[in-house]
Each structure stands twice: as structure tokens, then as C-alpha cells.
């Protein structure tokens, strides 16, 4: 390395400031950073207080949103493969999605390590912000079949409104499953298939009977049996995620209202009992 001589600054010919240890201060991004948009990603954290735990809260919230997006991509792929009668490809996709769900569940570990006092140090700056406003999570719920038109309203003035509204009217993953069962000759009634995509899903006796036949003749319906178990894994992982969310909020807030004026614990207690693909749960009482 050639050091600058006395009286000489560390500028290049064009006036670009150079690092005294070599290289330019404004070097171009690496191929990795450019490909994955890392510079933009790492510039998205803007704590509003000096609280030591606020940067982690922001980062882990962003991580959760990215995982929601990835899950939506994977479950959409699984839905579309089922619509094409490619059950093997759908099963492989659901297997991959299961690993993402486990990461999402473990993401709560950071939040549960935050004490109520630490959270209180920056909670006020959240204002009306709440995880209830997550468009990625709402789209994921709709994609898996938990449709509720009222839950589009919190997004009505947001840039995400169109995407959330569109997801409400798209077929869910379970819609594709029921259509597949019918094509495979199982007794899924017209009423279960004719439900408008945006309508809340209601359990149907014919769907329960179809799953009972699949589970009662698992050798004959082997791929459908594997599909049923893969979907149950998805639903169970979501139940664990919701319950962990509940306990983390209880640990951080107790009985206080949630952020942004939401109900907090009472709301989470209600939704923690919800199960996707309900007939896959009820059929177990019949086997």
C-alpha cells in the first residue's frame, strides 16, 4: 500500500474519496448483494427510539413478513399443482412449505425473550401499527381457506387493498383439494364445491365421508392419504404458530389491549381454536 505523502489528501483523480486502507468509499455492491437486493433490505430498519430491543423487534417482524410471503408462494404452487392433478408435485411443495412454517414458529423465540419492560420502552412509538394489519398474513389465511370479507376492511386505505381483495376471491388451497377428491371419484357433494370462493368455509358431511374413505382405504388411496396428512401438518403448524403468538403476547402484555387498539389476548384466544381443513380433524373421531 502506498501511503499519502504529507500534505496530500486521499482523493483519486476524479475526486472520489478513497478509504485509507485501500478501495473506494463508495464501492459497487457485490453480485450477491445486487442479486438479492441486500443493500435495500438492510436499509429498511429505522428504529424510533434508543431502546436496545427495538431494532430486533423491527427485524424479526420483517422476517415474519418475508416468511408469510414465501409460504403464500409455496401454497399457491401446491394449489395449482393439485388443480393440474399433479399430487406428487403438490406433496413435495407442501414438504418444503413445512420447513418454512417451522422457521416461522421459531421466530417467536426472539419476541418471547423480550421482557414487558423492554417492550414498553418503545411500544408507544408503534402508534396505530399492529400485526393485525399484515396484508401478507391476511392473504395467507385466505389462501388456506379462512375467508372473511370483513377482514379486508383494515386494508381499505392501504396499498395492499387490491391484493388482499383479490386473494379473497381466488380459490383456496382447500378448494383445489376438494375438487381433486371429487375427480378421484370420492363423494364430495355439489354443495361443497359450489360455494363462492369468497364465502367462509363451512364443514360439510360429504367431505368428511370422502376423507373417511381415504383413511379407511389408505392403500387404495395412498397419494390422497399422504395429501391428507400433509394438509394436517400444515394446519397443525398454523395452530402451533397461533398459540405461540397468544402466549408471547400474554407474556409481553398480560391483559392489556394489543397494539393499535386491537383486542390483544381475547382476539388471539378466539382464533387459536380455528383449524384449517376441518374435516381432516373431525374424521379422526370416526376412524
C-alpha positions as CSV (number, residue, x, y, z in Angstrom):
1,X,0.0,0.0,0.0
2,X,1.3,3.5,-0.9
3,X,0.5,6.0,1.8
4,X,-0.4,9.5,1.1
5,X,2.6,11.9,1.3
6,X,2.5,14.8,3.8
7,X,0.2,17.5,2.6
8,X,-1.5,15.1,0.1
9,X,-5.2,14.1,0.6
10,X,-6.7,10.7,-0.1
11,X,-8.7,11.6,-3.2
12,X,-8.5,10.0,-6.6
13,X,-8.0,11.8,-9.9
14,X,-11.7,12.3,-10.2
15,X,-12.1,13.5,-6.6
16,X,-13.5,10.2,-5.3
17,X,-12.8,9.8,-1.6
18,X,-10.7,6.7,-1.1
19,X,-10.6,4.6,2.1
20,X,-7.1,5.0,3.7
21,X,-6.9,1.1,3.8
22,X,-7.5,0.7,0.1
23,X,-10.5,0.7,-2.1
24,X,-13.1,3.4,-2.7
25,X,-15.5,4.5,-0.1
26,X,-18.5,4.0,-2.4
27,X,-17.6,0.7,-3.9
28,X,-20.3,-1.1,-6.1
29,X,-22.3,-3.9,-4.4
30,X,-21.1,-7.4,-4.8
31,X,-23.0,-9.7,-7.2
32,X,-24.7,-11.4,-4.2
33,X,-25.9,-8.1,-2.7
34,X,-27.1,-6.9,-6.1
35,X,-28.9,-10.2,-6.9
36,X,-30.8,-10.4,-3.6
37,X,-31.3,-6.6,-3.1
38,X,-29.3,-6.8,0.2
39,X,-28.4,-3.2,0.3
40,X,-32.0,-2.1,0.1
41,X,-33.1,-4.8,2.5
42,X,-30.6,-3.9,5.2
43,X,-31.5,-0.2,4.9
44,X,-35.2,-0.9,5.8
45,X,-34.8,-0.7,9.6
46,X,-35.5,2.7,11.2
47,X,-35.8,2.5,15.0
48,X,-37.6,5.5,16.5
49,X,-36.2,5.2,20.0
50,X,-32.9,4.3,21.6
51,X,-34.3,1.1,23.1
52,X,-31.9,-1.8,22.7
53,X,-34.6,-4.2,21.6
54,X,-36.4,-2.1,19.1
55,X,-34.1,-3.0,16.1
56,X,-34.6,-6.7,16.9
57,X,-38.4,-6.2,17.0
58,X,-38.4,-4.5,13.6
59,X,-36.0,-7.0,12.0
60,X,-37.9,-10.1,13.3
61,X,-41.2,-8.5,12.3
62,X,-39.8,-8.1,8.8
63,X,-38.5,-11.7,8.8
64,X,-42.0,-12.9,9.7
65,X,-43.5,-10.9,6.8
66,X,-40.9,-12.5,4.4
67,X,-41.8,-15.9,5.6
68,X,-45.5,-15.2,5.1
69,X,-44.7,-14.2,1.5
70,X,-42.7,-17.4,0.9
71,X,-45.5,-19.5,2.4
72,X,-48.0,-17.9,0.1
73,X,-45.8,-18.6,-2.9
74,X,-45.4,-22.3,-1.8
75,X,-49.1,-22.9,-1.0
76,X,-50.1,-21.2,-4.3
77,X,-47.8,-23.5,-6.1
78,X,-49.3,-26.5,-4.3
79,X,-52.8,-25.4,-5.1
80,X,-52.0,-25.0,-8.8
81,X,-50.3,-28.4,-8.9
82,X,-53.4,-30.0,-7.4
83,X,-55.6,-28.3,-10.0
84,X,-53.3,-30.0,-12.6
85,X,-53.8,-33.4,-10.9
86,X,-50.1,-33.4,-10.1
87,X,-50.4,-34.6,-6.5
88,X,-46.7,-35.7,-6.2
89,X,-45.5,-32.2,-7.1
90,X,-48.0,-30.7,-4.6
91,X,-46.8,-33.0,-1.8
92,X,-43.2,-32.1,-2.5
93,X,-44.1,-28.4,-2.3
94,X,-46.0,-28.9,0.9
95,X,-43.0,-30.7,2.4
96,X,-40.9,-27.6,1.5
97,X,-43.5,-25.3,3.0
98,X,-43.4,-27.3,6.2
99,X,-39.8,-26.3,6.7
100,X,-40.7,-22.6,6.3
101,X,-43.5,-23.0,8.8
102,X,-41.0,-24.4,11.4
103,X,-38.8,-21.3,10.9
104,X,-41.9,-19.0,11.3
105,X,-42.7,-20.8,14.6
106,X,-39.2,-20.5,15.9
107,X,-39.2,-16.8,15.1
108,X,-41.4,-16.2,18.1
109,X,-38.4,-17.2,20.3
110,X,-37.0,-13.7,19.9
111,X,-40.2,-12.0,21.0
112,X,-40.7,-14.2,24.0
113,X,-37.1,-13.3,25.1
114,X,-38.2,-9.7,25.3
115,X,-39.4,-8.6,28.8
116,X,-42.5,-6.4,29.3
117,X,-40.3,-3.6,30.4
118,X,-38.1,-3.8,27.3
119,X,-41.2,-3.8,25.0
120,X,-42.7,-0.8,26.9
121,X,-39.5,1.2,26.1
122,X,-40.7,1.6,22.5
123,X,-44.3,0.4,22.4
124,X,-45.7,3.9,22.3
125,X,-43.9,4.8,19.0
126,X,-45.8,2.0,17.3
127,X,-48.9,4.2,17.3
128,X,-51.7,2.5,15.5
129,X,-49.4,-0.1,14.0
130,X,-50.5,-3.7,14.6
131,X,-49.7,-7.1,13.2
132,X,-53.5,-7.3,12.5
133,X,-52.8,-5.0,9.6
134,X,-50.4,-7.5,7.9
135,X,-51.6,-8.0,4.4
136,X,-49.2,-10.9,3.8
137,X,-50.7,-12.8,6.8
138,X,-54.3,-12.0,5.7
139,X,-53.6,-13.2,2.2
140,X,-52.1,-16.4,3.6
141,X,-55.2,-17.1,5.8
142,X,-57.4,-16.5,2.7
143,X,-55.3,-18.8,0.6
144,X,-55.6,-21.6,3.1
145,X,-59.4,-21.2,3.2
146,X,-60.2,-19.0,6.2
147,X,-62.2,-16.4,4.2
148,X,-63.8,-13.4,5.8
149,X,-64.8,-10.4,3.8
150,X,-64.8,-8.1,6.8
151,X,-61.1,-8.7,7.3
152,X,-60.4,-6.9,4.0
153,X,-61.6,-3.6,5.6
154,X,-58.4,-2.9,7.7
155,X,-56.6,-2.6,4.3
156,X,-59.1,-0.4,2.5
157,X,-56.9,2.7,2.6
158,X,-53.6,0.8,2.1
159,X,-51.6,0.0,-1.0
160,X,-52.2,-3.7,-0.2
161,X,-56.0,-3.5,-0.5
162,X,-56.2,-4.7,-4.1
163,X,-54.0,-7.7,-3.4
164,X,-55.9,-8.7,-0.3
165,X,-59.3,-8.2,-2.0
166,X,-58.1,-10.3,-5.0
167,X,-57.0,-13.1,-2.7
168,X,-60.4,-13.3,-1.1
169,X,-61.9,-14.1,-4.5
170,X,-59.3,-16.6,-5.5
171,X,-59.8,-20.4,-5.0
172,X,-58.2,-21.6,-1.8
173,X,-55.8,-24.5,-1.4
174,X,-58.6,-26.5,0.2
175,X,-60.9,-25.6,-2.8
176,X,-58.4,-27.3,-5.1
177,X,-58.2,-30.3,-2.7
178,X,-62.0,-30.8,-2.7
179,X,-62.1,-30.6,-6.4
180,X,-59.4,-33.2,-6.6
181,X,-61.2,-35.6,-4.3
182,X,-64.3,-35.3,-6.5
183,X,-62.3,-36.0,-9.6
184,X,-60.9,-39.1,-7.9
185,X,-64.4,-40.4,-7.5
186,X,-64.9,-39.6,-3.9
187,X,-68.3,-38.5,-2.6
188,X,-67.8,-34.7,-2.3
189,X,-71.3,-33.1,-2.8
190,X,-72.0,-30.4,-5.3
191,X,-72.9,-28.0,-2.4
192,X,-69.3,-28.3,-1.1
193,X,-67.9,-27.4,-4.5
194,X,-70.3,-24.7,-5.5
195,X,-69.6,-22.4,-2.6
196,X,-68.5,-19.0,-3.8
197,X,-64.7,-18.6,-3.4
198,X,-65.1,-15.6,-1.1
199,X,-67.6,-17.3,1.3
200,X,-66.4,-18.6,4.7
201,X,-65.8,-22.3,4.5
202,X,-68.3,-24.4,6.4
203,X,-67.6,-28.1,7.1
204,X,-69.6,-30.5,5.0
205,X,-70.6,-34.1,5.8
206,X,-69.8,-35.2,2.3
207,X,-66.2,-34.0,2.7
208,X,-65.9,-35.9,5.9
209,X,-67.2,-39.0,4.3
210,X,-64.7,-38.6,1.5
211,X,-61.8,-38.3,3.9
212,X,-63.2,-41.3,5.9
213,X,-63.0,-43.4,2.7
214,X,-59.4,-42.2,2.0
215,X,-58.2,-43.0,5.5
216,X,-60.2,-46.3,5.7
217,X,-58.6,-47.4,2.4
218,X,-55.2,-45.8,2.6
219,X,-53.6,-48.4,0.4
220,X,-56.0,-47.8,-2.4
221,X,-56.0,-44.1,-2.0
222,X,-52.3,-43.8,-1.0
223,X,-51.4,-40.4,-2.5
224,X,-54.7,-38.9,-1.2
225,X,-53.9,-40.3,2.2
226,X,-50.4,-38.7,2.1
227,X,-52.1,-35.4,1.0
228,X,-54.5,-35.6,3.9
229,X,-51.6,-36.0,6.3
230,X,-49.6,-33.2,4.7
231,X,-52.5,-30.8,5.0
232,X,-53.0,-31.8,8.6
233,X,-49.3,-31.0,9.2
234,X,-49.9,-27.5,7.6
235,X,-53.0,-26.9,9.9
236,X,-51.2,-28.2,13.0
237,X,-48.2,-25.9,12.3
238,X,-50.5,-23.0,12.0
239,X,-52.3,-23.9,15.2
240,X,-48.9,-24.0,17.0
241,X,-47.9,-20.7,15.4
242,X,-51.2,-19.0,16.6
243,X,-51.0,-20.5,20.1
244,X,-47.4,-19.4,20.4
245,X,-48.4,-15.9,19.3
246,X,-51.0,-15.9,22.0
247,X,-48.6,-16.9,24.8
248,X,-45.9,-14.4,23.6
249,X,-48.5,-11.6,23.8
250,X,-49.7,-12.8,27.2
251,X,-46.1,-12.7,28.4
252,X,-45.4,-9.3,27.0
253,X,-48.7,-7.5,27.6
254,X,-50.7,-9.5,30.0
255,X,-54.4,-8.5,29.7
256,X,-53.6,-5.1,28.2
257,X,-55.1,-4.2,24.8
258,X,-53.0,-5.1,21.7
259,X,-51.0,-2.6,19.7
260,X,-53.0,-0.2,17.6
261,X,-56.1,-0.6,19.9
262,X,-56.7,-4.2,18.9
263,X,-58.2,-6.6,21.4
264,X,-54.9,-8.4,22.0
265,X,-55.3,-11.6,24.0
266,X,-59.1,-12.1,23.7
267,X,-58.8,-12.0,19.9
268,X,-55.9,-14.3,19.8
269,X,-57.7,-16.7,22.2
270,X,-60.6,-16.9,19.7
271,X,-58.5,-17.5,16.6
272,X,-56.2,-20.0,18.3
273,X,-59.0,-22.5,18.3
274,X,-59.5,-22.3,14.5
275,X,-58.4,-25.2,12.3
276,X,-57.8,-25.2,8.6
277,X,-59.3,-28.2,6.7
278,X,-61.8,-29.0,9.4
279,X,-63.0,-32.4,8.1
280,X,-59.4,-33.7,8.4
281,X,-59.7,-33.2,12.1
282,X,-63.3,-34.4,12.6
283,X,-62.8,-37.5,10.6
284,X,-60.3,-38.8,13.2
285,X,-63.2,-39.4,15.6
286,X,-64.7,-41.8,13.0
287,X,-61.7,-44.0,12.3
